[in-house]
Amino acid sequence: MPVEVKIDQKKKCVVIKLPLEEPRLSASGKSQLLATTRGCKSGEAMYRGRPVVVVANAFIFPNRSRK
């Protein structure tokens, strides 16, 4: 599944859908990466006639509990 970028005019939000991956260690080794755009990505989303470009990463910190 590719990265999806949409504009929700009603809710005034940018919606980004990333494919969930098997967790893997980040380059620094401090977190585990769950989803990423792997750099700048644009979808079909346009704003004022120009493509919307996003960069996103979803990660977890291993062995940390939520406070």
ZIGI-V327552 format. One line per field, one symbol per residue. ss: DSSP state (@ for helix, = for strand, . for the rest). phi: phi as a letter, one per 40 degrees, with the letter a starting at -180 (. if undefined). Layout:
ss: ???
phi: ???
//
This chain:
ss: ...=====....=====......==......=====....=======..=====..====.......
phi: .ccbbbbbcccfbcbbbbccbcdbccccgcabcbaacfhcbbbccbbfgbccbbbabbabccgbccb
//
